[in-house]
Amino acid sequence: MKVNIGIVGYGNLGKAVEQSVLSNTNFNLVAIFSRRNVTSKFNTKIEHYENFTEYVGKIDVMVLCGGSMCDLEIQTPEISRYFDTINTFDTHKKLPSEFEKLNKIAKKYGHRVIMACGWDPGIFSIIRCLFKAISKKEPITFWGKGVSMGHSDAIRRIDGVLDGVQFTIPNIDAVRLARLNKLDADVPKHFRECFVVAEPKNHIKIEHEIKNIPNYFKGQPTNVTFVSGEKLLRLKSKLCHKGQVISSFNSVHGTKNKMEFLVSMESNPNFTASIVTAYINAIINLKEMKLVGAFTNLDIPVSFLFLGKEKDNLIKNLC
């Protein structure tokens, strides 16, 4: 039987998840829920966000595609009372409190929530965990150069901002030092380049607010440039991104070792959508085992991303 899917939020990620779900013959996309008046070029049914409770029993898994700063903290607790859910919450410092909150709700209502299911946090979390277990030290993560969806969304939430995008740029000196196992805490790992469309009278206020957004820009080297709407559209069309995890360490035997994991994506939302869609299978496996509660990528065996014969043949095909 096909798994019935709902999507909440229809921005770049929501549209990318829509295509990923539609391309998978195991899934049936039932509806997209949005607070805006939107249309789907694939003729997917669009419902207003508040109507999601009308689909209890009709949808198996809800994929939440809103922004972390203002959407997911509110929507995930609301929706996980009624459905199994997956979200891409990416505010690292808030993950423990969000996990505790969602775990209580999911267990109370007998559902499953896979949270922070993107590339970072998400699959990078798995790599960091693996690297730390081997090296016995914290690995170092670099992002970029590329468009950060979460940071861009945070900019656009500021009053007076007409549109905006943020590029994360790694400090090449910091990357070099990390590979040599010589990176000090006082060396900045990244630079934040923000491009914003706003009325000139609001520039000073907006720049101040951006640089002081906690968990996103505060305390980090950040540059804000105000541009025209036309230029921003050109900048926003570049949705590519990169990221890498580096661990350089000496073993107890005194030998030097280096581990690196790198991703390079032409489209950040498309890559994230591929990850989210893969973890729908994990929801199915968790449900079959009658496991409920909140889960992160660290809690889910990689084998849970497969079903049926494909799962049974993992040792034969991938080991």
C-alpha positions as CSV (number, residue, x, y, z in Angstrom):
1,M,0.0,0.0,0.0
2,K,1.1,3.5,-0.7
3,V,2.0,5.9,2.1
4,N,-0.2,9.0,2.1
5,I,1.9,12.2,2.5
6,G,1.0,15.8,3.4
7,I,3.3,18.8,3.0
8,V,3.1,21.9,5.3
9,G,4.6,25.0,3.8
10,Y,5.1,25.8,0.1
11,G,8.3,27.8,-0.2
12,N,11.5,26.5,-1.9
13,L,11.7,23.4,0.3
14,G,8.0,22.6,0.1
15,K,8.1,22.7,-3.7
16,A,11.2,20.5,-3.7
17,V,9.6,18.0,-1.4
18,E,6.5,17.9,-3.6
19,Q,8.6,16.8,-6.6
20,S,10.5,14.2,-4.6
21,V,7.3,12.7,-3.2
22,L,5.6,12.7,-6.6
23,S,8.6,10.9,-8.1
24,N,8.4,8.1,-5.6
25,T,6.0,5.3,-6.6
26,N,5.6,4.2,-2.9
27,F,4.1,7.6,-1.9
28,N,0.8,9.3,-2.6
29,L,0.8,13.1,-2.1
30,V,-2.6,14.0,-0.7
31,A,-2.4,17.7,-0.1
32,I,-0.2,20.7,0.6
33,F,-1.1,23.0,3.5
34,S,-0.2,26.7,3.4
35,R,-1.1,30.0,5.1
36,R,-0.7,31.7,1.7
37,N,-2.8,31.5,-1.5
38,V,-0.6,29.3,-3.6
39,T,-1.0,27.0,-6.6
40,S,0.9,23.9,-7.6
41,K,2.1,23.4,-11.2
42,F,1.6,19.7,-10.6
43,N,-2.0,20.3,-9.7
44,T,-1.5,19.0,-6.1
45,K,-4.5,19.9,-3.9
46,I,-3.9,23.0,-1.8
47,E,-5.5,23.5,1.6
48,H,-5.4,26.3,4.1
49,Y,-3.1,25.5,7.0
50,E,-5.9,25.4,9.6
51,N,-7.6,22.6,7.7
52,F,-5.0,20.0,8.5
53,T,-7.1,18.3,11.2
54,E,-9.7,17.4,8.6
55,Y,-7.1,14.9,7.1
56,V,-6.7,12.7,10.2
57,G,-6.9,9.1,8.8
58,K,-6.3,10.3,5.3
59,I,-2.6,11.2,5.7
60,D,0.1,9.0,7.2
61,V,3.1,11.4,7.3
62,M,3.2,15.2,7.4
63,V,6.4,16.7,6.1
64,L,6.9,20.2,7.6
65,C,8.7,22.6,5.4
66,G,8.4,25.9,7.2
67,G,11.2,28.0,8.7
68,S,12.7,27.1,12.1
69,M,12.6,30.6,13.6
70,C,8.8,31.2,13.4
71,D,7.1,28.2,11.9
72,L,8.4,24.8,13.1
73,E,8.4,25.6,16.8
74,I,4.7,26.3,16.6
75,Q,3.5,23.9,13.9
76,T,5.4,20.7,14.9
77,P,3.7,20.5,18.3
78,E,0.3,21.3,16.8
79,I,0.5,18.7,13.9
80,S,2.3,15.9,15.8
81,R,-0.7,15.5,18.0
82,Y,-2.6,14.2,14.9
83,F,0.1,12.8,12.5
84,D,3.5,11.2,12.3
85,T,5.8,14.1,11.2
86,I,9.2,15.0,9.8
87,N,10.7,18.5,10.1
88,T,14.0,20.2,9.2
89,F,14.4,22.3,12.4
90,D,17.9,23.7,12.2
91,T,18.5,25.9,15.3
92,H,21.3,23.9,16.8
93,K,21.2,25.4,20.3
94,K,17.5,24.8,20.7
95,L,17.6,21.1,19.6
96,P,17.6,19.6,23.2
97,S,14.6,21.6,24.4
98,E,12.7,21.0,21.1
99,F,13.4,17.3,21.4
100,E,12.2,17.1,24.9
101,K,9.0,19.0,24.1
102,L,8.2,16.9,21.0
103,N,9.1,13.6,22.6
104,K,6.4,14.2,25.3
105,I,3.8,15.1,22.8
106,A,4.5,12.3,20.4
107,K,4.5,9.7,23.2
108,K,1.3,11.1,24.6
109,Y,-0.6,10.8,21.3
110,G,1.2,7.7,20.0
111,H,3.0,9.3,17.1
112,R,6.5,9.6,15.7
113,V,8.4,12.8,15.0
114,I,11.7,12.9,13.1
115,M,13.1,16.3,13.8
116,A,16.1,18.3,12.5
117,C,16.1,16.0,9.4
118,G,18.1,17.9,6.8
119,W,21.8,18.0,6.0
120,D,22.9,20.0,9.0
121,P,21.6,19.2,11.5
122,G,20.7,15.8,10.0
123,I,23.1,13.7,8.0
124,F,26.0,15.9,9.2
125,S,25.0,15.0,12.7
126,I,25.6,11.3,11.9
127,I,29.0,12.0,10.5
128,R,30.0,14.2,13.5
129,C,29.0,11.4,15.8
130,L,30.9,8.8,13.8
131,F,34.0,10.9,13.6
132,K,34.0,11.7,17.3
133,A,33.6,8.0,18.3
134,I,36.7,7.2,16.2
135,S,38.9,10.2,17.0
136,K,37.7,10.9,20.6
137,K,37.6,14.6,19.8
138,E,35.0,17.1,18.4
139,P,35.1,17.3,14.6
140,I,34.9,20.7,12.9
141,T,32.1,21.7,10.5
142,F,32.2,24.3,7.8
143,W,29.3,25.5,5.6
144,G,29.4,27.2,2.3
145,K,29.9,29.0,0.2
146,G,26.2,28.9,-0.4
147,V,22.7,30.1,0.4
148,S,21.4,29.2,3.9
149,M,17.6,28.7,3.8
150,G,17.2,29.1,7.6
151,H,19.3,32.3,7.8
152,S,17.6,33.8,4.7
153,D,14.2,33.1,6.2
154,A,15.3,34.8,9.5
155,I,16.2,37.9,7.5
156,R,12.9,38.0,5.7
157,R,11.0,37.9,9.1
158,I,12.4,41.3,10.1
159,D,9.8,44.1,9.9
160,G,10.6,46.4,6.9
161,V,12.5,43.7,4.9
162,L,10.9,43.3,1.5
163,D,13.2,40.4,0.6
164,G,16.6,39.0,1.5
165,V,19.1,36.2,1.1
166,Q,22.1,35.1,3.1
167,F,25.3,33.5,1.9
168,T,27.5,31.5,4.3
169,I,31.2,31.7,3.4
170,P,33.8,29.6,5.1
171,N,37.0,31.2,6.3
172,I,39.7,29.4,4.1
173,D,42.3,30.0,6.7
174,A,40.2,28.2,9.3
175,V,39.7,25.3,6.9
176,R,43.4,25.0,6.4
177,L,44.1,25.1,10.1
178,A,41.4,22.5,10.8
179,R,43.1,20.1,8.4
180,L,46.4,20.6,10.2
181,N,44.7,20.1,13.6
182,K,45.7,23.6,14.6
183,L,42.4,25.6,14.6
184,D,42.0,27.9,17.6
185,A,38.7,28.9,19.0
186,D,39.4,32.6,18.4
187,V,39.6,32.1,14.6
188,P,36.3,32.8,12.9
189,K,35.1,29.8,10.9
190,H,32.6,31.6,8.7
191,F,31.5,35.0,7.3
192,R,27.8,35.9,6.8
193,E,27.0,37.9,3.7
194,C,23.4,39.3,3.8
195,F,21.7,40.9,0.8
196,V,18.5,42.8,1.6
197,V,15.8,44.8,-0.2
198,A,14.2,47.5,2.0
199,E,13.3,51.1,2.0
200,P,16.3,53.4,2.6
201,K,14.7,54.9,5.7
202,N,14.8,51.4,7.4
203,H,18.4,50.4,6.5
204,I,20.1,51.3,9.8
205,K,17.4,49.6,11.9
206,I,17.3,46.5,9.8
207,E,21.1,46.1,9.7
208,H,21.2,46.4,13.5
209,E,18.4,43.8,13.9
210,I,20.0,41.3,11.5
211,K,23.4,41.4,13.2
212,N,21.7,40.8,16.6
213,I,19.4,37.8,15.7
214,P,20.4,35.2,18.3
215,N,21.4,31.7,17.0
216,Y,21.8,33.1,13.5
217,F,24.0,36.2,13.3
218,K,24.8,37.6,16.7
219,G,28.5,37.2,17.6
220,Q,29.4,36.2,14.0
221,P,31.2,38.3,11.3
222,T,28.2,39.6,9.4
223,N,28.0,42.0,6.5
224,V,24.7,43.5,5.3
225,T,24.4,45.0,1.8
226,F,21.2,46.6,0.6
227,V,20.4,45.9,-3.1
228,S,17.7,46.4,-5.6
229,G,14.9,43.9,-6.1
230,E,16.2,42.9,-9.5
231,K,19.7,42.2,-8.1
232,L,18.3,40.1,-5.3
233,L,16.3,38.0,-7.7
234,R,19.5,37.1,-9.5
235,L,21.2,36.3,-6.2
236,K,18.3,34.2,-5.0
237,S,18.4,32.1,-8.2
238,K,21.8,30.7,-6.9
239,L,20.6,28.0,-4.4
240,C,23.8,26.1,-4.4
241,H,25.5,25.2,-1.1
242,K,28.4,23.2,0.3
243,G,29.4,21.8,3.6
244,Q,32.2,19.6,5.1
245,V,33.1,17.9,8.4
246,I,36.8,17.6,9.2
247,S,38.5,15.6,11.9
248,S,42.3,15.6,12.1
249,F,43.7,13.7,15.1
250,N,46.6,11.7,16.5
251,S,45.8,8.1,17.5
252,V,47.0,6.6,20.8
253,H,49.8,5.0,18.7
254,G,51.1,8.5,17.8
255,T,50.1,8.3,14.1
256,K,48.3,11.1,12.3
257,N,44.9,10.7,10.8
258,K,42.4,12.8,8.9
259,M,38.7,12.2,8.1
260,E,36.6,14.4,5.8
261,F,33.0,14.3,4.7
262,L,32.0,16.8,1.9
263,V,28.7,17.6,0.2
264,S,28.3,19.9,-2.7
265,M,24.8,20.7,-3.9
266,E,23.5,22.6,-6.9
267,S,20.2,23.2,-5.0
268,N,20.1,23.4,-1.2
269,P,16.3,22.8,-1.1
270,N,16.4,19.9,-3.6
271,F,19.1,18.2,-1.7
272,T,17.3,18.7,1.6
273,A,14.1,17.4,0.0
274,S,15.9,14.2,-1.0
275,I,17.0,13.6,2.6
276,V,13.5,14.3,4.0
277,T,11.9,12.0,1.5
278,A,14.3,9.2,2.4
279,Y,13.4,9.4,6.0
280,I,9.7,8.8,5.3
281,N,10.8,5.1,5.1
282,A,12.2,5.5,8.6
283,I,8.8,6.6,9.9
284,I,7.3,3.4,8.3
285,N,9.9,1.2,10.0
286,L,9.4,2.9,13.4
287,K,5.6,2.4,13.1
288,E,6.0,-1.3,12.2
289,M,8.1,-1.7,15.4
290,K,5.5,0.2,17.4
291,L,8.0,2.8,18.5
292,V,6.7,6.3,19.3
293,G,8.3,9.5,20.4
294,A,10.7,12.0,18.9
295,F,13.8,10.9,17.0
296,T,16.8,12.6,15.4
297,N,18.9,11.2,12.6
298,L,21.3,10.0,15.4
299,D,18.5,7.7,16.8
300,I,17.6,6.0,13.6
301,P,19.6,3.1,12.0
302,V,20.6,3.9,8.4
303,S,19.0,0.6,7.5
304,F,15.6,2.1,8.4
305,L,15.9,4.2,5.2
306,F,15.1,1.1,3.2
307,L,12.0,-1.2,3.0
308,G,11.2,-4.7,2.0
309,K,13.7,-6.7,-0.1
310,E,15.9,-3.6,-0.5
311,K,16.4,-3.6,3.3
312,D,16.9,-7.3,3.4
313,N,19.7,-7.1,0.9
314,L,21.7,-4.3,2.5
315,I,24.5,-6.6,3.8
316,K,24.8,-8.3,0.4
317,N,24.8,-5.1,-1.6
318,L,26.4,-2.3,0.5
319,C,28.8,-4.0,2.9
